[in-house]
Amino acid sequence: MASTAKEPHVVIVGGGFGGLNAAKAFRNAPVRVTLVDRTNHHLFQPLLYQVATASLSPADIAVPIRSVLSRQRNVRVLLGEVTGVDLAGRRITVDADAMEYDYLILAVGAANNYFGHEEWARFAPALKNLDEALTIRERMLLAFEAAEREEDPVVRRRLLTFVVIGGGATGVEMAGAFAELARYILARDFRSLDASLSRVVLVEIGQRILQAFPEGLSASAERQLTSLGVEVIKGRRFRTIDEQGVEFEDGERLLAATVIWAAGVRGTPLARSLGVELDRIGRVKIEPDCSLPGHPNAFAIGDMTLLRDRNGVDVPGLSPAAIQEGRFVARCILGDLEGLPRGQFAYRDKGTMATIGRSRAIAKVGRLQMSGTLAWLAWLGVHVLFLIGFKNRFAVMFAWMWQYITFKRGARLITGHTARAALPAAAPAIAPPAPGPSPARRAVADAVSGGA
């Protein structure tokens, strides 16, 4: 419906699961909605690792926010970054411009947490957005290409070693995908490479992987990973990550050309600037109605928050929780306009899942626990269902069916040089090139080693 200046202005910061579902919940409501995001697309983050491992293309898991909300006439979408929030004055700063609001919904997600070692990001990229996924994909593919040309078996072994740090869902999914690449893609597409030379290592400092799942499912996931050839290292801390790979506290070196960080998140700088109480990793402690303490017209939802719901359940940082919070907050705002009291948020647990590889997964839905092929089929169905847009669902289903039948991945493209600058300088661990290498060989070696 057309909006007027007299209608309350609701500003939503973030076009992820929470923010987008909040905006959609205002359809036909007597409010003006402005959604601000620093990217122009909604990203289906649970499948981001499949872009990083060349299973899917970026457009398969992302859709323009304007396209999703194009038929909702009371919503305006702005591309920009919110750099400040004045809770007392009810205004935000978008780049250099001020914008006033009647209600504010913050849904800015979380940032990567390197636990005080930001220098590790250069050598171990994380996985929170498409840029990071494409950087990982470039590194992985360039490592394969360099190994194809490398004659020294020690150097080749290092190039074909992939280390994933963090045994949560993202880490397990990444490790499984790398193992499948090594097992199937290397053997079929690279003539000089022996798949048995590849090595995939999952490092978890805790005593078990997937700690959010019951112990039985965690053990099942580890067995499924091991069956793919993944080495699982648990209960060991590392001292540093550098161009050589990973060094553990006891001094042991794990040489690897590709290291991926999947070990945790923290609050964003915007969350830290709000002046409200935070937990130890920078998440905002919110009220039972998802509002900020002392500011009933400002809400925060999703990964950026810490909330114990009315049933005493700690709300997890998962997409279903963000979706539910976004819709709940919209109902609270519309209830305010009608003079109705607000309720308290109650999380409905629809289950948690993690995929490990082809026909390998674990799932917990209520009291039901599944593993193996049945869990994998459930995972496929749920993730296709949550994808936004028919085109995306069709593309992803077709890609998965093709991969299942042929073991081929169609997104294995090295498309640019953006990843070259981010690659670690690994020259000390790579043997000097033979006299007179070809320009092509020098280019691939430079890319993997972080050269010019």
Secondary structure, DSSP 8 states (H G I E B T S, - for coil): ----TTS-EEEEE--SHHHHHHHHHTTT-SSEEEEEESSSEEE-GGGHHHHHTTSS-HHHHEEEHHHHTTT-TTEEEEE--EEEEETTTTEEEETTEEEE-SEEEE----EE--TT-GGGGGTS---SSHHHHHHHHHHHHHHHHHHHH---HHHHHHHTEEEEE--SHHHHHHHHHHHHIIIIIHHHH-TT--GGG-EEEEEESSSSS-TTS-HHHHHHHHHHHHHTTEEEEES--EEEEETTEEEETTS-EEE-SEEEE-S-EE--HHHHTS-S-B-TTS-EE--TTSEETTEEEEEE-GGGEE-B-TTS-B--SSHHHHHHHHHHHHHHHHHHHTT------------EEEEEETTEEEEEETTEEEETHHHHHHHHHHHHHHSSSHHHHHHHHHHHHHHHHH---TT-----STTTTTS---GGGS----SS--HHHHHHHHHHHT--
